[in-house]
């Protein structure tokens, strides 16, 4: 019986599958000397491999399908690992909001002052009571929306500064039950000459105001002195126009609401018939001119320009010729030609950051100023411009006719990107674009130190923490203020968070609170906010809408805050919120509005979530025991845990207090003796 050719061919192939190309040998007894098996020594591993080889383009499709399955499997494994890690992670307690303020239109900005909440939105703003979240008053006098609102406490009064969509600034004086319009700072009749406000700042106490304006391609800073005393007299004794026989209700005034939380009705009226005095324009500051070649013929002319030390250190007075600048530019372009071949980016519009500083030992006042501002009133304006190495200091004791020149300049090694003044105006931090921070103690008059952030970290924002101590495992404030010791939190551009501490006895230190996210970018922190009522506590806002309360000492999240429904946020998320010290709470705008009503007439419901710290038992306990009594600070058990310089400060302060009491007693005794001697002299004269 003869076999078919096809069968014989298959038998040969099966025989070849079990036969190697090399001759069979007896393996060597030692395993390490065995020859390695190569895939090339075998003809086929699969009998049907040679017969089922796919032609193109199916072979390419097969590879793409396999690659798709492999990548899908990697994603599945990664999600499983993440789900397992989330299940093993200890989740913080999530607190819902205590109240929800519902609005018909989306709010643009919020501000807190005294017992009131101001919400800016469509055509004006509304006022709410912070204690019960009830609406008190609505002011919709404008034709455009309010984009920024600033509220300043003046004691028994308040000052409101509004900026609308057109960039127009309006000052409102809030006195008792009336709102008085002071002035629209930059409003003009000709729309082509309109200038817009980019940034505003009002000093503590409301004595000065500064506005960064832009128009016709120029940017400048206008500084005003606010006549608080005059305003108080005008609203206390209003002078109505002579032709007004009776008080007429303003057409723009809406119906008023009342609140009974403060055991009395609050009725607020807009009193537009009373015209307040205008703010006094005292200074106009322009950006520093670019450094160009000098026109001086000799070094003596340079020294003649700086004999009064004005602008010293700003780099404006130099002896570098134009040809030297051109030669330096040519060398730079030749050295870094391959890095400069891309398209040139447009230069950003110059901007300024400014701070109102009080009189202290580090700031020298001009000699012509005989009567500086009293204590509690700022006397210097600190300004830094975008891309500038210098921090300029301008005196506020001037008039508009005076020549505007800086009284002092603080130069830095690199351009300043961020500057921050502490709420008490005692400390100043300057952050440069190379990641270096300079810490200044303005009260004592010396720098606390210079510290560099880790490599690759660049400052994005700085937030001061009120100085606290750790007592029995709990963060607590001291009753007496601590000098020359500060703590601040630095948020970097890579979303990492750092705690910077400094004191005058030791150099500044930096600790990482939150590492930058590597895989899950939605967990990146977009902004932070200190919570003054809670010592050492910090609110962190992530891109995924997660709001957490962090303990900077333990470097861990202790709780979280979330609304009752899911958040659907747009990327990137810019949260709109405000934190209040009294009552201790914070309010957050709902950035995922939802529809209400039927499908035919659905309306968008906007909300502001109210989180009151006293409503949560865990946080209420911290609020109750948030301050160390002075007797415990001075006790030996706790004083041993304090650094040596703090113990010396407490000892010296106690000694000085005793000396002051003794001096007062001696002075009173001397006054009594003096009066007695004068009485005896009068008796002798009469005799």
Secondary structure, DSSP 8 states (H G I E B T S, - for coil): ----HHHHHHHHHHHHHT--SS------SSGGGS----GGG-S-SSTTTTTS---TTHHHHHHHHHHHHHHHHHHHHHHHHHHHHHHHS---EEE--SEEEEESS---EEEEETTEEEEEETTEEEEEETTT--EEEEE---SS-EEEEEEEE-SSEEEEEEEETT--EEEEEEETTEEEEEEETT--S-GGG--EEEEEEE-TTSSEEEEEEEETTEEEEEEEE--HHHHHHHHHS----TT--S----TTB-------TTSS----EE-TTS-----EEEEEEE----------SSHHHHHHHTTT-TTTTSS-S----HHHHHHHHHHHHHHTTTTS-S---------EEEEEE---TTS---TT--S---TTS--EEEEEETT-SEEEEEESS--TTS----SEEEE-SS-EEEEEE-TTS-EEEEEETTSEEEEEETTTTEEEEEEE--TT--EEEEEEE---EEETTEEEEESS--SSEEEEEEEETTS-EEEEEEESSS--EEEEEE---SS-GGG-EEEEEE-TTSTTEEEEEETTS-EEEEETTTTEEEEEE--SS-----SS----EEEETTTTEEEEE-SS-EEES-STT-EEEEEEEEEEGGGSHHHHHHHHT-EE-HHHHHSHHHHTTS-HHHHHHHHHHHHHHHHHHHHHHHHHHHHHHHHHHHHHHHHHHH-
